[in-house]
Amino acid sequence: MTGEWGWGERQLILLDSRSQWKVRQVTAERQALVNEPQLQLPLSVDVRPQPP
């Protein structure tokens, strides 16, 4: 499944070691998670049916 997401072994190792992350890395990962839905929002807005 992770291969379908484009995650390699390196990404999995990084995620598995998250208990050892420094504050800067935690902040960067959190920001990436916050930004992801915002990047997808314009796509979901554009697919809504338009009223006649």
Helices and strands as residue ranges (DSSP letters): H 9-16, G 18-20, H 23-46
